[in-house]
Amino acid sequence: MLGSKEVLTLVKNLEKNKSNDTVVVEILKQLETSVVPTEKLLRETKVGVEVNKFKKSSNAEIAKLVKRMISSWKDAINKNKQKARVQAKDKDNGDSATSTSTATVADSMHKESDATEDSPRKESKFHSSKPRSAKNDGVVTTIYSDKLRDSVIRALYDALAKESEHPPNHILSIAIEIEKEMNKLNNHINANKQYKEKYRIIYSNIISKNNKELKFKITNSEVSPEFLVTCDPKKLMPEHLQKELEEIHRKNLFNAQGATIERSVTDRFQCGKCKERKVSYYQLQTRSADEPLTTFCTCEACGNRWKFS
């Protein structure tokens, strides 16, 4: 049976070759036959998170294989959980904390795998007696051993988990995917600056009290991590603000067009470039009131522009 290091290697290979169905099937079969699912293994390797991503694969063999694996792992974890509960009850001190904390990952997998294809997460409700955070949910956010990247994942998890009923495993996978998209900025100049700026934009929009709709769209997978990172920041604003900005833009465009409509065409002015006398013009007060108007001219023949007072 495979240990944590071997499983981690397979997880990395699975992510690296996710577009190669042949390799994916081979890795999944190896995981199915060689992994003994335990809470510790799932936490350390995040293998459940990675495998679950292929549940809706267009490849029927992959989708079927993943569902079978998730179901099998869920059953194994639930048996361990039940066993832990029985052992806890047998203790003289009656400590029940162990039995209630042994299957955070298993519960997450259970809820995600039981969800329907049309609404994969609406039935996956997670309730906590404490304010939700990575610490209180028992979620390990040390993914890369990179202080900055891991702190971003933890902050995103805390922001998305607050007031959410989605299971920890689901929220953690989203936080990881968002950070991965952000980390792609490291291929550009001033990457660290762009990475931090993008994080501030996304985080501030998620925690905004006036933009709660965004957080729910993210956790319900209505907004993808890729879109979240690559879109114009204006797209992350609340819908009412977006409509207000669009209205302001339309008014500004109308006003700008209005200025051109007021142009008059005359033969009084001659173009210094092509010598034609078909010239459109308009006048504006660009200086103090006691100064003459400034006349802006455009040759209708060649497009040459000039002005005079």
Secondary structure, 3 states (H helix, E strand, C coil): CCCHHHHHHHHHHHHHCCCCHHHHHHHHHHHHHHCCCCHHHHHHHCHHHHHHCCCCCCCHHHHHHHHHHHHHHHHHHHHHHHHHHHHHHHCCCCCCHHHHHCCHHHHHHHHHHHCCCCCCCCCCCCCCCCCCCHHHHCCCCCCCCCHHHHHHHHHHHHHHHCCCCCCHHHHHHHHHHHHHHHHHHHHCCCHHHHHHHHHHHHHHHHHCHHHHHHHHHHHCCCCCHHHHHHCCHHHHCCHHHHHHHHHHHHHHHHHHHHHHHCCEEECCCCCCCCCCCCEEEEEECCCCCCCCCEEEEEECCCCCEEEEC
